Amino acid sequence: MDKIDRLKIFCLVAEKQSFAQAALQLGLPRSNVTYAIQALEKEYEVLLFYRTTRKVSLTHEGSLFYEEAMRLVTQLKELNRFKTHVRSAEGKISIGLPKRLATQVLIPHVLHFYQRYPKVKVLVNSSDDFSNLIEQQLDCVVRVGPVQDEYLLIRPITQTHIWTLAAPNYLSEFGEPKSFEELQQHYAVDYHVAKHYREWSELVFRDQRIKMPYRLLIENTEAYIQAGLAGIGIIQIPEFDAAPYVQQGRLQRLFIEVPSLQLPVNILLTDRQYRPKYFQDFIEWLDELLKSQL
């Protein structure tokens, strides 16, 4: 029997004003209840109860002790509620991921997760810049690209190819480039999260980076793709995002024979041992979803 158990027994004896009734309610031998009270009195060097053959009542010190003990027991109940909450199917999950993964992959399918956990709230922090899991107090992050956070758990998902694309109306005006040298007569759409002006844009392949002119600088992926669709210039986006537009004929792949850049897709987590079951299930569901979609 630990101290918390003894404090609970003490509080019940104080409320019942009876060792026997407390023992009966707890399903314990009366000797165990007596021992618990005696142990507290010995540890704190205080008389907690006046005892007669007819009645048990708190001493003055016992009344003060009861107030503190009740406060402690109540706080413990609150902590136990957290333990129950961790095991329950109700809570919230905060996730950081790129905007296009949020709009094209997560959000269209999240209802499937809600069918299992209708009371779990999913808070989506979608940004084209890297989400900082610790600073932003996120539960998990989906990152496309290299990971250098040594203090995070990395759950590898897949690799995504980066396709080079242009709209049919752009190719009608400028022609399809057949070599990297011809790119100097073409335009890219420049994409830069930090919005820093630079003189040249770049197309990035597995083994080389090609500088080329641009006319438009974009700072988010949605606008970047729309600029490509509008025929403003050549763009590079992940295969999972590009494939539907290619199938619809709205974009055309370029330099198919050139090895494309591949980027890893990972789920990042903090090294936290105790996670709610709904969160563990969410990570498993997200893992399967990303693998099937990417």
C-alpha positions as CSV (number, residue, x, y, z in Angstrom):
1,M,0.0,0.0,0.0
2,D,1.6,3.3,-1.0
3,K,1.1,6.7,0.4
4,I,-1.6,7.8,-2.0
5,D,-3.6,4.7,-1.0
6,R,-3.2,5.6,2.7
7,L,-4.3,9.1,2.0
8,K,-7.4,7.9,0.2
9,I,-8.2,5.6,3.2
10,F,-7.7,8.5,5.6
11,C,-10.1,10.7,3.7
12,L,-12.8,8.0,3.6
13,V,-12.5,7.4,7.3
14,A,-12.8,11.1,7.9
15,E,-15.9,11.3,5.8
16,K,-17.5,8.2,7.3
17,Q,-16.3,8.9,10.8
18,S,-15.8,5.2,11.1
19,F,-13.0,2.7,10.5
20,A,-15.5,-0.1,10.0
21,Q,-17.6,1.6,7.4
22,A,-14.5,2.7,5.5
23,A,-13.2,-0.8,5.5
24,L,-16.5,-2.2,4.3
25,Q,-16.7,0.3,1.4
26,L,-13.2,-0.4,0.3
27,G,-13.5,-4.2,0.8
28,L,-10.5,-4.3,3.1
29,P,-10.0,-5.9,6.5
30,R,-10.4,-3.3,9.2
31,S,-6.9,-4.0,10.4
32,N,-5.6,-2.7,7.0
33,V,-7.5,0.6,7.5
34,T,-6.2,0.9,11.0
35,Y,-2.6,0.3,9.9
36,A,-2.9,2.9,7.1
37,I,-4.0,5.6,9.6
38,Q,-1.3,4.6,12.1
39,A,1.3,4.8,9.3
40,L,0.3,8.3,8.4
41,E,0.3,9.4,12.0
42,K,3.8,7.9,12.5
43,E,5.2,9.4,9.3
44,Y,3.8,13.0,9.9
45,E,4.1,12.8,13.7
46,V,0.5,14.0,14.3
47,L,-2.7,12.6,15.9
48,L,-5.3,12.5,13.1
49,F,-8.4,11.1,14.9
50,Y,-9.9,11.0,18.4
51,R,-11.0,7.4,18.8
52,T,-13.7,6.1,21.2
53,T,-15.7,2.9,21.2
54,R,-18.6,4.8,19.7
55,K,-17.2,7.5,17.5
56,V,-14.2,8.6,15.4
57,S,-13.6,12.3,14.9
58,L,-10.8,14.4,13.4
59,T,-8.4,16.3,15.7
60,H,-7.7,19.9,14.9
61,E,-4.5,18.8,13.1
62,G,-6.4,16.1,11.4
63,S,-8.9,18.6,9.9
64,L,-6.0,20.6,8.5
65,F,-4.4,17.4,7.2
66,Y,-7.7,16.4,5.6
67,E,-7.9,19.6,3.6
68,E,-4.4,19.0,2.2
69,A,-5.0,15.3,1.6
70,M,-8.2,16.0,-0.3
71,R,-6.5,18.6,-2.4
72,L,-3.8,16.0,-3.3
73,V,-6.3,13.2,-4.0
74,T,-8.3,15.5,-6.2
75,Q,-5.2,16.5,-8.2
76,L,-4.4,12.8,-8.6
77,K,-7.8,12.2,-10.0
78,E,-7.2,14.9,-12.6
79,L,-3.9,13.2,-13.6
80,N,-5.7,9.9,-13.9
81,R,-8.3,11.5,-16.2
82,F,-5.3,12.4,-18.5
83,K,-4.3,8.8,-18.4
84,T,-7.8,7.7,-19.4
85,H,-7.8,10.4,-22.1
86,V,-4.6,9.1,-23.6
87,R,-6.3,5.7,-24.0
88,S,-9.6,7.1,-25.2
89,A,-10.7,7.9,-28.7
90,E,-11.1,11.6,-28.1
91,G,-8.5,14.4,-28.5
92,K,-6.6,16.4,-31.1
93,I,-3.7,15.8,-33.5
94,S,-1.7,18.7,-34.9
95,I,0.1,18.0,-38.2
96,G,2.4,20.1,-40.4
97,L,2.7,19.3,-44.1
98,P,3.2,21.1,-47.4
99,K,0.1,22.8,-48.8
100,R,-0.3,20.6,-51.8
101,L,-0.1,17.4,-49.7
102,A,-2.7,18.9,-47.4
103,T,-5.1,19.9,-50.2
104,Q,-4.5,17.0,-52.7
105,V,-3.9,14.1,-50.4
106,L,-4.8,14.5,-46.7
107,I,-8.0,16.6,-46.8
108,P,-9.8,14.6,-49.6
109,H,-9.3,11.3,-47.6
110,V,-9.4,12.4,-43.9
111,L,-13.1,11.4,-43.6
112,H,-11.9,7.8,-43.7
113,F,-10.0,8.4,-40.5
114,Y,-13.1,10.2,-38.9
115,Q,-15.1,7.0,-39.5
116,R,-13.0,5.3,-36.9
117,Y,-12.4,8.4,-34.6
118,P,-15.3,10.8,-35.0
119,K,-14.3,12.8,-31.9
120,V,-10.6,13.4,-32.8
121,K,-9.9,16.9,-34.1
122,V,-7.1,17.1,-36.8
123,L,-5.4,20.5,-36.8
124,V,-3.6,21.1,-40.2
125,N,-0.7,23.5,-40.4
126,S,0.0,23.6,-44.1
127,S,3.0,25.6,-45.3
128,D,5.4,25.5,-48.2
129,D,8.2,26.3,-45.8
130,F,9.5,23.5,-43.5
131,S,7.2,23.1,-40.4
132,N,9.2,23.0,-37.2
133,L,7.7,20.2,-35.2
134,I,9.1,21.3,-31.8
135,E,8.9,25.1,-32.1
136,Q,5.3,25.0,-33.5
137,Q,4.3,22.2,-31.0
138,L,3.1,19.9,-33.7
139,D,2.5,16.2,-33.1
140,C,3.9,15.1,-36.4
141,V,5.2,16.6,-39.7
142,V,5.2,15.2,-43.2
143,R,8.4,16.5,-45.0
144,V,9.3,16.2,-48.6
145,G,13.1,16.6,-48.9
146,P,16.2,15.9,-46.7
147,V,15.8,15.7,-43.0
148,Q,18.6,16.9,-40.7
149,D,16.7,17.0,-37.4
150,E,18.7,14.6,-35.3
151,Y,16.4,14.7,-32.3
152,L,13.3,13.6,-34.2
153,L,12.1,10.1,-35.1
154,I,12.1,9.6,-38.9
155,R,9.5,7.3,-40.5
156,P,10.4,6.9,-44.2
157,I,7.4,6.7,-46.5
158,T,8.7,6.8,-50.1
159,Q,10.7,8.7,-52.7
160,T,9.0,11.1,-55.2
161,H,10.3,12.0,-58.6
162,I,10.4,15.7,-59.6
163,W,8.9,16.1,-63.1
164,T,9.7,19.0,-65.5
165,L,6.6,20.3,-67.2
166,A,5.2,23.0,-69.5
167,A,1.7,23.8,-70.7
168,P,0.7,23.1,-74.3
169,N,0.2,26.9,-75.1
170,Y,3.7,27.6,-73.8
171,L,5.2,24.9,-76.0
172,S,3.2,26.2,-79.0
173,E,4.8,29.7,-78.5
174,F,8.3,28.7,-77.6
175,G,8.6,25.1,-78.9
176,E,9.7,22.0,-76.9
177,P,13.3,22.2,-75.7
178,K,15.3,19.2,-76.8
179,S,18.6,20.1,-75.0
180,F,19.7,22.1,-71.9
181,E,21.3,24.6,-74.2
182,E,18.0,25.5,-75.7
183,L,16.6,26.4,-72.3
184,Q,18.4,29.8,-72.6
185,Q,15.7,30.7,-75.1
186,H,12.9,29.6,-72.7
187,Y,11.5,30.9,-69.4
188,A,11.0,29.1,-66.1
189,V,8.5,30.1,-63.4
190,D,10.8,30.9,-60.5
191,Y,9.8,29.5,-57.1
192,H,11.3,30.7,-53.8
193,V,9.7,30.4,-50.4
194,A,11.8,33.1,-48.9
195,K,10.8,35.6,-51.7
196,H,14.4,36.6,-52.3
197,Y,14.9,38.2,-55.7
198,R,17.5,36.4,-57.8
199,E,18.8,36.9,-61.4
200,W,18.3,33.4,-62.7
201,S,15.9,30.5,-62.0
202,E,17.1,26.9,-61.9
203,L,15.8,23.5,-63.1
204,V,17.2,20.7,-60.9
205,F,17.8,17.2,-62.1
206,R,19.4,14.2,-60.4
207,D,22.9,15.0,-61.7
208,Q,22.8,18.7,-62.6
209,R,21.3,22.1,-62.1
210,I,20.5,24.3,-65.1
211,K,20.2,28.1,-64.8
212,M,17.7,29.7,-67.1
213,P,15.7,33.0,-67.4
214,Y,12.4,33.6,-65.7
215,R,9.6,36.2,-65.9
216,L,7.6,35.4,-62.8
217,L,8.7,34.8,-59.2
218,I,6.2,32.8,-57.1
219,E,6.4,32.0,-53.3
220,N,3.8,29.3,-52.9
221,T,3.1,26.0,-54.7
222,E,-0.5,26.7,-55.6
223,A,0.4,29.9,-57.5
224,Y,3.5,28.1,-59.0
225,I,1.3,25.3,-60.5
226,Q,-1.3,27.8,-61.7
227,A,1.5,29.8,-63.4
228,G,2.7,26.7,-65.2
229,L,-0.9,25.8,-66.3
230,A,-1.3,29.3,-67.6
231,G,1.7,28.9,-69.9
232,I,4.0,31.5,-68.2
233,G,6.9,29.1,-68.1
234,I,8.5,25.7,-67.3
235,I,7.9,24.3,-63.8
236,Q,9.1,21.3,-61.7
237,I,6.8,19.6,-59.3
238,P,6.5,16.2,-57.6
239,E,5.2,13.3,-59.7
240,F,2.1,12.8,-57.5
241,D,1.1,16.4,-58.1
242,A,2.0,16.4,-61.8
243,A,0.5,13.1,-63.0
244,P,-3.2,14.2,-63.0
245,Y,-2.4,17.3,-65.1
246,V,-0.3,15.3,-67.6
247,Q,-3.2,12.7,-67.9
248,Q,-5.6,15.6,-68.5
249,G,-3.3,17.0,-71.2
250,R,-3.0,20.3,-69.3
251,L,0.8,19.9,-68.8
252,Q,3.4,18.0,-70.8
253,R,6.5,16.3,-69.4
254,L,9.9,17.5,-70.7
255,F,13.3,15.8,-70.6
256,I,11.8,12.4,-69.8
257,E,15.1,10.7,-70.7
258,V,17.1,12.8,-68.2
259,P,17.3,11.2,-64.7
260,S,15.0,13.3,-62.5
261,L,15.7,14.5,-59.0
262,Q,14.2,12.2,-56.3
263,L,13.2,13.6,-52.9
264,P,12.4,11.5,-49.8
265,V,9.0,11.7,-48.1
266,N,9.1,11.2,-44.3
267,I,6.9,11.5,-41.3
268,L,8.7,13.1,-38.4
269,L,7.8,12.5,-34.8
270,T,9.2,13.5,-31.4
271,D,10.7,10.7,-29.4
272,R,7.7,10.4,-27.1
273,Q,7.0,7.0,-25.5
274,Y,3.4,7.5,-24.4
275,R,1.1,8.4,-27.3
276,P,-2.7,8.2,-27.4
277,K,-3.9,5.2,-29.3
278,Y,-5.9,7.4,-31.7
279,F,-2.6,9.2,-32.6
280,Q,-0.7,5.9,-33.2
281,D,-3.6,4.8,-35.4
282,F,-3.5,8.1,-37.2
283,I,0.2,7.7,-38.0
284,E,-0.5,4.2,-39.4
285,W,-3.4,5.5,-41.5
286,L,-1.3,8.4,-42.8
287,D,1.5,6.1,-43.6
288,E,-0.7,3.9,-45.7
289,L,-2.4,6.9,-47.3
290,L,0.8,8.5,-48.4
291,K,2.2,5.3,-49.8
292,S,-0.9,4.7,-51.8
293,Q,-1.1,8.2,-53.2
294,L,2.5,9.0,-53.7
